[in-house]
Amino acid sequence: RREVYRGPWLPEPLIEELADDPLERAEDVSVAFLLALERLSPLERAVFLLHDVFDEDYAQVAETLGRNEAAVRQLASRARAHVKDARPRFTVDEAEAARLAAAFMAAAAQGDMKALGAVLAADAVMLTDGGGKRSAALRPLHGPADIIALLEGLAWRSGLAWPLSFRAVRINGYPGVILEREDGPMTVAFQPGEGGKLAGVYMVRNPDKLGHLKA
């Protein structure tokens, strides 16, 4: 139940091996897109999924939800606007996205906080989902200073250093990595931003969402 979820919530990582073909509609499984869906009201989300994703007409949606068609159209318009706001306003080629992810991992593994700050956008956000079962920040982190403070604090308090070895994959359409830790795997997805910087870092440590990962 979401109302009792501890800390930030992230969707279950959808892992795509780099040897596979790219997802046809990667933007529709991205972390940013799925988080946007979660921010919709239950009715907005239902209308958006039924009409825009499953192609039901407004009359069918209205009948399913027990609402009149005019209200359903208004809900759809509002939901569409919220989802559109969450979509990237620019594109980053795959090589550049991979470079940003690698730069973050190299800086984190070496404890080079200056280099880490250089790869993060001024308004970068980091969400860490431990589900109350693994150590993670209990709030979203905003900006390089906030993100670096968390990583430094975790390393100092618990020795949670970033491993030097990891497996590069795509996670919900973003460049990402799978890391193995003593307490189990974790995933990190990187959302590229403008100006050669990272706009988002999404870390999943909740074991309930990682059981499908290959060893």
C-alpha positions as CSV (number, residue, x, y, z in Angstrom):
1,R,0.0,0.0,0.0
2,R,1.5,3.2,-1.2
3,E,0.3,5.3,1.8
4,V,2.6,3.4,4.2
5,Y,5.6,3.1,1.8
6,R,8.8,4.2,3.5
7,G,10.7,6.8,1.5
8,P,10.6,7.7,-2.2
9,W,8.8,5.2,-4.5
10,L,10.3,4.1,-7.8
11,P,8.9,1.7,-10.4
12,E,10.3,-1.8,-10.6
13,P,13.4,-1.6,-12.9
14,L,12.7,-2.9,-16.4
15,I,16.1,-4.3,-17.5
16,E,17.2,-4.5,-21.1
17,E,20.5,-6.0,-21.9
18,L,22.7,-3.8,-24.2
19,A,23.0,-6.6,-26.7
20,D,19.2,-6.5,-27.2
21,D,17.4,-4.2,-29.7
22,P,16.4,-0.8,-28.2
23,L,12.8,-0.6,-26.8
24,E,10.5,0.8,-29.5
25,R,8.8,3.2,-27.1
26,A,11.5,3.7,-24.4
27,E,10.0,7.0,-23.4
28,D,6.8,5.2,-22.3
29,V,8.6,3.1,-19.7
30,S,11.1,5.7,-18.5
31,V,11.3,6.4,-14.8
32,A,10.2,10.0,-15.4
33,F,7.1,8.9,-17.3
34,L,6.2,6.2,-14.7
35,L,6.6,8.8,-11.9
36,A,4.4,11.2,-13.8
37,L,1.7,8.5,-13.9
38,E,2.0,8.0,-10.1
39,R,1.4,11.7,-9.6
40,L,-1.9,11.6,-11.4
41,S,-5.1,11.2,-9.5
42,P,-6.6,7.7,-9.6
43,L,-9.3,8.8,-12.1
44,E,-6.8,10.8,-14.3
45,R,-4.5,7.8,-14.4
46,A,-7.3,5.4,-15.3
47,V,-8.6,7.6,-18.1
48,F,-5.1,8.2,-19.5
49,L,-4.3,4.5,-19.5
50,L,-7.6,3.3,-20.9
51,H,-7.8,6.0,-23.6
52,D,-4.3,6.9,-24.6
53,V,-2.5,3.6,-23.9
54,F,-5.3,1.0,-24.6
55,D,-7.1,3.0,-27.2
56,E,-10.6,2.8,-25.8
57,D,-12.9,5.5,-27.0
58,Y,-14.2,8.1,-24.6
59,A,-17.7,6.6,-24.5
60,Q,-16.2,3.2,-23.4
61,V,-14.0,4.8,-20.8
62,A,-17.0,6.8,-19.4
63,E,-19.1,3.7,-19.1
64,T,-16.3,1.7,-17.4
65,L,-15.6,4.5,-14.8
66,G,-19.2,5.5,-14.3
67,R,-18.6,9.1,-15.4
68,N,-20.1,11.2,-18.2
69,E,-18.2,11.6,-21.4
70,A,-17.5,15.3,-20.9
71,A,-15.9,14.7,-17.5
72,V,-13.8,11.9,-19.0
73,R,-12.5,14.2,-21.8
74,Q,-11.6,16.8,-19.2
75,L,-9.7,14.2,-17.1
76,A,-7.9,13.0,-20.2
77,S,-6.8,16.5,-21.2
78,R,-5.5,17.2,-17.7
79,A,-3.7,13.9,-17.4
80,R,-2.1,14.3,-20.8
81,A,-0.8,17.8,-19.9
82,H,0.8,16.4,-16.7
83,V,2.4,13.5,-18.6
84,K,3.6,15.8,-21.4
85,D,5.4,18.0,-18.8
86,A,7.4,15.0,-17.6
87,R,8.7,14.1,-21.1
88,P,12.2,15.3,-22.1
89,R,12.2,18.5,-24.1
90,F,15.3,17.5,-26.0
91,T,17.1,14.3,-27.1
92,V,20.5,12.9,-26.1
93,D,22.2,10.4,-28.3
94,E,22.9,7.0,-26.8
95,A,26.7,7.4,-26.8
96,E,26.4,10.7,-24.9
97,A,24.0,9.1,-22.4
98,A,26.3,6.2,-21.8
99,R,29.3,8.6,-21.3
100,L,27.4,10.5,-18.6
101,A,26.5,7.3,-16.8
102,A,30.1,6.1,-17.0
103,A,31.4,9.4,-15.7
104,F,29.1,9.3,-12.7
105,M,30.0,5.7,-11.9
106,A,33.8,6.4,-12.2
107,A,33.6,9.5,-9.9
108,A,31.4,7.7,-7.3
109,A,33.6,4.6,-7.2
110,Q,36.8,6.7,-6.8
111,G,35.2,9.0,-4.2
112,D,35.9,12.0,-6.5
113,M,33.1,14.3,-5.3
114,K,34.4,17.2,-7.4
115,A,34.1,15.1,-10.6
116,L,30.8,13.8,-9.4
117,G,29.4,17.3,-9.0
118,A,30.6,18.3,-12.5
119,V,28.5,15.6,-14.2
120,L,25.2,16.6,-12.3
121,A,22.9,19.4,-13.6
122,A,22.3,22.3,-11.2
123,D,18.7,21.0,-10.7
124,A,19.5,17.3,-10.8
125,V,17.3,15.1,-8.6
126,M,18.2,11.7,-7.0
127,L,15.6,9.3,-5.8
128,T,16.6,6.2,-3.7
129,D,14.1,3.5,-3.1
130,G,14.9,1.2,-0.3
131,G,11.3,0.4,0.6
132,G,12.3,0.5,4.3
133,K,14.3,-2.7,3.8
134,R,17.6,-1.3,2.7
135,S,19.4,2.0,3.6
136,A,18.3,4.8,1.4
137,A,17.4,8.5,1.6
138,L,13.9,9.1,2.9
139,R,13.3,12.2,0.7
140,P,14.2,13.3,-2.9
141,L,17.6,14.9,-3.2
142,H,18.0,18.1,-5.2
143,G,21.1,19.5,-6.7
144,P,24.7,18.3,-6.7
145,A,25.5,19.4,-3.1
146,D,22.5,17.5,-1.7
147,I,23.3,14.4,-3.7
148,I,27.0,14.4,-2.9
149,A,26.2,14.9,0.8
150,L,24.1,11.7,0.8
151,L,26.8,9.7,-0.9
152,E,29.5,10.9,1.4
153,G,27.3,10.3,4.5
154,L,26.4,6.8,3.5
155,A,30.1,5.9,2.8
156,W,31.2,7.4,6.1
157,R,28.5,5.9,8.3
158,S,28.2,2.4,6.8
159,G,31.0,1.9,4.4
160,L,28.5,1.9,1.5
161,A,31.2,2.6,-1.1
162,W,30.3,2.2,-4.8
163,P,31.7,-1.0,-6.2
164,L,34.3,-0.8,-8.9
165,S,32.6,-3.6,-10.9
166,F,29.1,-3.3,-12.3
167,R,27.0,-4.5,-15.3
168,A,25.9,-1.8,-17.8
169,V,22.3,-2.2,-19.0
170,R,19.4,-0.1,-20.0
171,I,16.9,0.5,-17.2
172,N,13.4,1.7,-18.2
173,G,15.0,3.1,-21.4
174,Y,17.8,5.0,-19.6
175,P,21.5,4.0,-19.4
176,G,22.0,2.2,-16.1
177,V,24.0,-0.3,-14.1
178,I,23.3,-3.3,-11.9
179,L,25.6,-3.5,-8.9
180,E,26.1,-6.4,-6.5
181,R,26.4,-5.7,-2.8
182,E,26.7,-7.8,0.2
183,D,23.1,-7.3,1.0
184,G,21.9,-7.9,-2.5
185,P,21.7,-6.2,-5.9
186,M,20.8,-2.6,-6.6
187,T,20.1,-0.7,-9.8
188,V,20.9,2.8,-10.8
189,A,19.3,4.5,-13.8
190,F,20.6,7.8,-15.2
191,Q,18.4,10.4,-16.9
192,P,20.4,12.6,-19.3
193,G,19.8,16.3,-19.2
194,E,20.9,19.4,-21.2
195,G,24.5,20.6,-21.5
196,G,26.2,17.2,-21.0
197,K,24.9,16.8,-17.5
198,L,22.7,14.3,-15.7
199,A,19.2,15.4,-14.8
200,G,18.2,12.4,-12.7
201,V,19.7,9.5,-10.8
202,Y,17.3,6.7,-9.8
203,M,18.5,4.1,-7.4
204,V,16.4,1.0,-6.5
205,R,17.6,-1.0,-3.4
206,N,14.3,-2.5,-2.3
207,P,14.8,-6.3,-2.6
208,D,11.1,-6.8,-3.4
209,K,11.6,-5.0,-6.7
210,L,14.9,-6.8,-7.7
211,G,14.1,-10.5,-7.4
212,H,13.8,-10.7,-11.2
213,L,17.5,-9.7,-11.8
214,K,19.9,-12.2,-13.3
215,A,22.8,-13.2,-11.1
